[in-house]
């Protein structure tokens, strides 16, 4: 029996091939090979030799060195081209050169829907990635995949019997990862078969919920969406975020990874990935944010580097952006993820609005916000009669992760009202706010001593000590209410439409947990932000 060998396979878009699919700064070298399929091109990466870090660390006297090796094969199959990657070479491909859904769609078509092993999902609202594995082969429903709030990024499963002659298991993301015993002279036939699987849509029968979010392909629509994105970037809006567009295996990566930006030699090493660090990098390079274009975002790179500045992974800035928006024409909701635009099922978006808008409140009992920092606003409201600022307090048991009960506390209609405040309608910030509100009430209702800790915090922070007993009376009865107060300049009458798509999804999930599961009244609303714009900071 021929041994099975691992392959990582990308399908290039129709306009790309071996002549134009590689990044202009790649270091691969074309070499000759005896067993290449007809028309194939082989390029190799032959990294410089260096000592492993632990040689000097422990003072090993013996001469030791290592280097990274890799290869990339361009394989024409009919009118399309494939890229077969071995080792860490895939980052040399242009992000726009390959089909974003080749691996996952091919896997969905060839995998047995009842014999899945692993899923990687992304929650765009919080940029949270999750990997779930089962010890036994099972169906997608057993992975707790929520098609309403998450996107399926990768899936692993055992293939159906009719494909077992070429492969047993498949893992699909942008690329397809398989092990196969196919010899070199049959690789073209293998890829032709994979192309047929990719172009099939029978997977929708077995996995009907994975297509609530569909790719945008119409060029005019993509242009309009890119223009909306660039307007937000030029304004340095908090609605645009930067995140690593991949699952990073920190456990098995031998190096401590830092973020950097091209060009690598001039980039600082940042401890984490954020859009603010990217803007700092541009300022340090004397580049203006207002001069950025989509083309420049695709050319500039987010780098994951070790502490020696060696690049371990590389992604275009454009591919690393997270953003959602609506267009005036049509009113549909779109989001950008991994360099591709997606349209969210309109009926689902409309159902979100009908579910959330009844929970909207005008929040007339709260003042406008003249402050730049929400902590200043919380402190100011906490000085008013009947209000207590509980910002940065904790009601968790000693030794456990701190949980803030709320930012502002008051009594409303006899209920202990926990007000959670956030300046901005940035998606990740709001998702955190909504989760915090549900977590705080869950702790107060499930942990016997938590209400007493809340009462202690109210007594400590209350300005009017004579009114404390009336303030804490509702806590003793367990009669809670949660209010999410969002400070913004947006029109409050738009209600839930003021929130980014995935913040709406997060709010709907937490409203359900609070109102239906814990029987706690909940509402959200907007506070007018009246603070003047911040003056620009001088260069340092």
N, C-alpha and C positions, 0 to 999 in steps of 0.2 A: 504493500500500500504506500502510495506517495505521501510524504509528509505535508501537513497543512502549514501554510506560511501566512503571516499577517500582512494585510494591505489596508492602506488608507486612501480612499478613492474620492476624487472630486470630479464633478461634471462641469466643464466650462460652458459659459454662455455661447450662443451661436456665433457671435462676432469675435470670439477669442480663440487663440491657438498657441502653439509653442513660440510664435514670433512676438506676441504682444501681451501674454498673460502674466509675465513676471514683473515685479517691481523694478524700477530703473536702477536701484542701488543694490541689487542682489549680488551675491558672491559665488554663485554656482558656476561650474565649469562643465562644458559639454565634453563628453568622452565617448569613445567607440566601445561597443560591446558585441559579443558574438551571438547572443541569444535573444536580441531584441525583436519584437514583432515587426512586421512590415510597416514602414512609415514612422516608427516610433523614434523619439529623441530622448536621450539619457543625459542628465546633468547631475553632478555630484557636489556635495559640500565636504570639504576636507579641512576640518578645523585645526588651528595651530595647537601644538602640543604644549601642555603646561602641567605643573605639579598639582596634585590634589591638595586642598587647603590643610588637611590633617597631617600632611608630611612635615611641614614646617612647624605646625602646632605642637606635635609630639617630638619633634627633633629626629625624625626617621633618617638614618644615615644612608640607607640604600637609595639608589637613583630610581625614582618613580615618575612616570608622566602618563598623561591621558589626553585624548582629544575627542571631539564630537565628529561623527560621520553621518552622512545622510545622502539620499538620492531622490531625484524627481524624474519621472518618466512621463512625457507627453505622448498619448496614444490616440491617433485618429480612428474613429469608428463611424463609418458612413460620412455624414455631413457634420458630425459633432466631434469634439475632442475631450478626452479625459486626462486628468493629472493624477498619477499614482505616486504617493509620497511615502518615503521610508526615512525614519528619524525626524529630527526637528527641522524640517525644511518648508512646511506649508506656509509659514509666514512670508515667504518670498513671493507668493501669489498675490496679485492685486485683489483687494477685497471685492471689487466689482466684477472680477473675471469669472466667478463660478456661481452656479445656481445655489441660492441660499437654502433650499429645501430638498435638495437631491437625496441626501442621506436619510433624513427622517421620513420622507414620503416613500422612498424605496423600501425602507424597513417596515413601514406600516402595511405596505402591499404584500411583502413576502413573509412577514412574521405571523405565527399562529397567535390569534388574539387572546388565547387562554394560556399562553406559555411565555409571558413577559417576565423579565428579571429585574430591570432597572429603568428608572426615569430620572431625567434632569428637567426641572421646571423653573420658570422665571416668573416672578410677580412684578410686572413693570412698575406698579405704583410705588413699591418700596425698594425696587432693584434687588430683591432678595432671590437668591438661587437656592434650590433645594435638590438634593440627590436622595432618592428613595430606592432601597434595594429589598428584595424579598429572597428568603432562603430557598423558597420553592417557586416554581413557575406558576404564574397566576394571571388574572385579567387586569385591565387598566383600572377598573373601579376599585380594586383593592389597594391602589397606590394613593388613594385620596386625592386624585387629580381633580381640581376645580376649574372647569373650562371657563367659568365666569370671570375668574380673577387671575388665572395663571396661563402661561403659554408653554406648551410642550416643546422643549428645546432638544431633547435627546431621548431615545428609547432603545432598549436592548431586549431581544427576545430570540427564542428558538424559531427557526423558519419552518414553514409548512413542508410537508413531505415531498411535494412536487419540486421543491428547490434543494432538497437535501443532497443531491448528487454533486452540487458545486460548493455548498456552504451549509454549516449547521446552525451557527448563531450570527446575528447581525446587530450592529449598533449604528444608529443613524442620527446624525445632526446635520450640519452643512455638508459634511463628508460622510461616506459610508465606510465603516470599519468592519472587516471580515477576516476570517482565516479560511483559506481554500487550498486544495491540493492541485489546482489547475496549473499545468506547465506553461512556460513563456509563450509557446506557439498557439495556445488557446486563450490567451488573455483578451484578444480582440473579440472572440466569440462570447466570453464571459461578460465583457462590458456592454456588448450589444444586447445581451439578455437583461442586464441591469437597466439599460436605457428603456427597454420595453416596460419593465416594472415601474420605473419613474413616471412614465407617460400614462399609466393606468390610473383610474380613479376609483377602483373597486374598494379601496380602503375605507371609503366613506360609509360603506355598509357595516363594516366591523367597528369603525371608530367614528361614529356620527358627530361626536361633540368636539372634535379637534378643529373644526372648520368654522367656529363662530367668528374667527378673525381671519381675514383673507388678504392676500397681497394686493397692493395697488400696482397696476401695470401700465395704465394709460399715461403717456408722456406728459400731456398737458396738466394732468392732475398732479403728477410728481413735481413738475416745475412750480406749481402754485404752493404745494406743501413745502418745498425747499425754500421758497421765498418767505413763507410764514416762519419757518425755523430761523432763517438768517436775521429776520427782524428782531426775534427774541434774543438771539445771540448778541447782536449789536447793542441791544439794550442791557445786556448782561442780566437777563431776567432769571429769577430762581426757578422758572418752569423748565429750564434746560439743565440736564444733569449729565455727568460723565461717569461711566462704570466700565469695568473690564467685561468685554462682550463674550465671555467664555467661562466655563467652570474651571477654576484654578485648584489643582490638587496640592494644597500646601503641605499635606502630610508626607507626600512622597517626593516633593521638590527638594533637592539637596541644598539649595541656596535660599537665604533670606531674600525675598523679593521686594524691590522698591519701584515706585513709579517714576518715570521720566518722560521726556518728550524729545522729539527730533529737533535739532541734531543732538545725538547722544553725548558727544564730547563736551557740549556746552550746557547740557541740562543738569540741574541739581537732582539729587535723589530725594524723592518725597516718600514719606512713610505710608501714605494712602493715595487713592485715586479720587480726584475731585475736580470739578470745573473751575473752582477758584485757583487751584494750583496751576491749571493750564493757562488761565489769564495772567497769573504771576509770571509764568515762563515767557509768555508773549511780551509782557512789559520789560522783563529782563533782557530780552533780545531786541528791544526797541521796535516792536511790531504792534500795530494798532488793531484792537478788536474790530473796529469798524471797517478795516480793510479785508477782513476774512470773507471768503466766498466758499461755496460748496466744494469747488475744485481744490481750493487750498486745504480745506478740512479733510478731503480725501487723500491729499498728498502728505500732510503732516501726520506724525505717528505718536501713539501712546505706547510707551515701552515699559515692559517689566524687566528689570535688571537686577543682577546681584550687586553686592557692595563693591565689586571691582569695576562696575559699569558695563559688564558683559550682558548683552541683550539675550534674554531667555525667550521672550515672546514679544510680538509686535503687532499692533492693530492700528488702522487709520483712526484719526480722531472722529471722523464722520461715523464710522462703524461703532464707536464707543459711546455715542450720544443716545440719551433717552429723552423723548419729548412727545407730548400728545397735544392735539389741536383740533379745531373744527374749521371748515371752510364756509364762507358766506353762502356760496352756491351749493344748494343741496342739504346743508346742515349736518352731514354725516360726521362721525368722529374717526380720527386717524391717529395712529401713533407710530413713531420711528423707533425701531429696535434693530440693532446689529446692521445698520446701514440700509435697511429696507422699510418701506412704508406699508402699513397695514390698515385696512378699513374694518371697523368693528361692526358686527351685525346690528343693523339699525333698530330692529325690533327689540333687541336686548337693551340698547341705549335708551330707547323710549320707555321701556319697562322700568329701568332704573329711576328715571325722572318721576314716573307715576308713583313709585314706591317711596321716594325720598321727600318729595316736595310737601307732603302732609306733615312732615316733622320739622319744617322750617318755622322759625319764630323771628319776630322783628327785634327782639332783645332791647326793648325800650328802657328796661331798668338798668342798662349799662351805658356809660358815657362814651362819647367819641374818644379816639386815641390820638393825642398830640405828641406821642413819644416815638422814638425810633426803635426802642428796645421793649419787648413785651414785659420783661421784668420790671421796668419802670412803670408801665401801665398797671400791672398787677399790684405793685406797691401803692400806687396812687389810689386805686379803687379800694384797697384794703384800709385806707384811712377813713373812709366814709362810714357813717352809722349803719349797722346791720350787715357789714361786709368784713371778711377776714382774708388777708393774703396768706395763702399756704404754699406759695411758690417755693420749690426746693426743700419741702419737708418730706417726711418719710413715715409710712405707717406699716412697713414690713416688719416681720419678726427680726430680732437681732441676729446678725450673721447671714441674712438672706439678701438677695438683690433688692435695692431700694425701689419702692413704688410710691410715687407722689400721689396723694389723694385727689388733688386738684390744684389749680392756680389760685382760684378765688372761691371762697365759701360764703353762702348766705342761706337764708330761709325764704322759701317761696311757696305760698299756699300750704304752709305747714310741713313742707318737705325739706329735708337736708339737701340743698342744691350744690352740686359739685360742678364748678365752671372751669372748663379747660380752654386756655387761650393760646392762640397762635397768630403771629404776624406773618402774612404771606399765604398764598394759595399754592405753594410748591407741593408737588405730589407726595414726595417722600416725607416731608415734614408733617403734612396733614394725616397721612396714613399712620405715622407714629402717634399723633395726637389722638386719633380715634381708637387705636389699640390701647393707648394708655387709659382712656376713659373707661373702657370695658374691663380692663385688668384691675383697675382700682376698686370698682364696685364688686367685682367677683371676690377680691380679697376681703373687703369689708363684710360681705355676706357669708363667706365660707370660713373665715378664721376668727375664732371666738374673741381673741384679744384685740383685733384690729380696730373695732369701733372705739375702744377705750384709748387706744393710741391716737386716733383721730380727735377725740375729745381733748386729750392732753395738748395736741398741737393747736387746737382752736383756743384753749385757755391761754397758752403761751403767746399767741400772735394777736389776740383780740385787743384792739385799742380801748374799747369801752368795756372794762371789766364788769360793770354793773349789769350788762346785757348778756353775759356769757351763758347763763342758765337757759335763757330762751333760745340761744343759738345752738346749744347742744341737745336740746330736748328731742329733736327729730332724729338725731343720731341714735339715741337710746331705743327708739321705736323701730329703727331699721327702715325708716320711710325716706328713701333716697330718690334723687332726680339728677340727671346728667345733662349738662348744657355744653355744647361745643361752640365757642365764640371765636370767629375768624376775623382778624383785623385786616381790612383791605379797602382799596379805593373803588372796587367794582360795584356795579349797580345791585343793591341787595334784592331787588324784585326778580332778578333772574334765578334766585333760589339755588337749587342744586346745579344748575348749568354754570355757575361761577366756579365750580370745582373741576379739577382735571379728571379725566375719565377714571383712572385707577384710584383716585381718592374717593370718587363716588362709589366705586365697587367696595372699597374698604369701609366707607361709612355705612353702606347697606348691610354689610356683614356684621358690623358692630351694633347697628341699630337693631338688627334681628336678635343678636345675643342679649342686648339689654332689655328690649321691650318685650319680646316674646318668650325668651328663655328665663331671664331673671326677673321679669315683671317690674322693670324700673323705667319710669317715664324718661324719654330722651328727646332732645331737640337740638337743632343747629341754627346758627344765624350769623349775621355779619355786623361788625362794628366799623364805623367810618374812620378811615385813617386820615387824620388832618395834619400830620407832621410834615414840615417842609422838606424838600429833597436835600439829601446830604451833600455838602460841598465836596468837590474833588480833593483827593489827598495829594500833597506834593510828592514828587519822586524822592526816594531815599538813596 
